[in-house]
Amino acid sequence: MGWITLIVIGLVAGLLARLIVPGRSGLGLLGTIVLGVVGSFVGGWVGSFIFSRGSVAELHPTGILSSTLGAVLILVLVRTLGLGRRRHA
């Protein structure tokens, strides 16, 4: 998978995750791409256990779906743990 493809899938998955999870995320464009890319790896990793076919890095038809679900999982986890929240003194 090329870098451009990874970035585009990350952007789409990150945007979809931000639409699905309510509330402000405070992520910019780069943060959204990183969210989607990390979610893509999480979704691919979980999917490889469920379907046990191919490599985690291969592009599959369900790639956007699993990437988005992974990004949603990461976004919910980050919000639940309060990571990335700026604290004012």
N, C-alpha and C positions, 0 to 999 in steps of 0.2 A: 504494500500500500504506500503510495507516495505521500510526501509531506502536505501537498496541497489538498489531497483527498482527506487526510487526517484532520486538517484544519477546518475544512468545509463541513465534514461530519460532526466535528466537535462543536462548531458554531451552531449548526442546526439542532443538535441534541441539547446543547446548553440553553438555547432560546426556548425550545419546547419545555425543558425542565423548569425554566423560570416562569413560563406561562401556566404550568400545571400546579406548581407549589405557590400558594398564596403568600402575599406579603412582599415587602421590599427586600431585595437581595443586596443592593449596594455594589453590584458587580458591573464593571465596565465591559467593553468589547473583549479585551484580552482575558478578563476573569471569566467571562461566559465561554470563551473558547477553551480555556483550561478546564473549566467545569465539565464541558462536553467531552473533552479528550479523556479526562480521568474517568468520567462516567462510561465512556466507551470501553476502556480497559476493564472496568469493574463489571460492566454488562457482558463483555466477551468472556471474562474469567468465569462468571457465574454460569453463563450459557454453555461453556465448555464442559462444566460438570453435569449439567442437565442433559445435553445432547451428545456429548463426548465424540464429536466429529470435528476433524480439522484442527487448525491452529487458532489461538486466540487472536492473532494478528490478521487473519484472513477476513476478507470482505464478504459478508453474507447478506441475503435479502432481508433478514430481520435485523440487520446492523443498526439502522436508525432506531428501531423499537428498543433493542437491548441497550443501545447507547443512551437513549432518553431515560429508560428505566434506571440505568446505573447513575446517570446524572441527577435524577430525582432523589435517589437514595443518598447520594453524596450531599446534595443540597439540604435535605431534611436532617441528615446527621450533623452537618456543620451548624445549622440553625439550632438544633436541639442542644448541642454542646456549647453553643455560644461562641464558637470560634469565628474570628474575623470581625467580631463586633468591636467597634471603637468605644473605648471607655473614656469619659471626660473626668478630669480630676476636680 
